[in-house]
Amino acid sequence: MDDKMQNTVKCIAAEKNCASLEEYRSKRREASKLCRQRKRRFHRKNMEALEIMRNRNERKCFVPIPSPCNDKSGNLITNKQKILGR
């Protein structure tokens, strides 16, 4: 970041100097390119981690949890139709 600041100061101090202006622009392009690459790498890494987590979760078999209810007399009802009709 120090190089970027120095180039900015040079550019402001000598605006009419084309060489320093071009150097500033090239450094700025390089910094922007590096930031984009890091951002893409970060997003790619996060997406891979999410994909791994999703695949792990798919391997687990879905087992429905029974949801028993009690009727008015206190008896346990496990039949879905009777539970819905209650």
Protein Blocks (a to p, Z undefined) as FASTA:
>chain_A
ZZmmmmmmmmmmmmmlmklmmmmmmmmmmmmmmmmmmmmmmmmmmmmmmmmmmmmmmmpc
cdddddddddfkopacfbfklmmmZZ
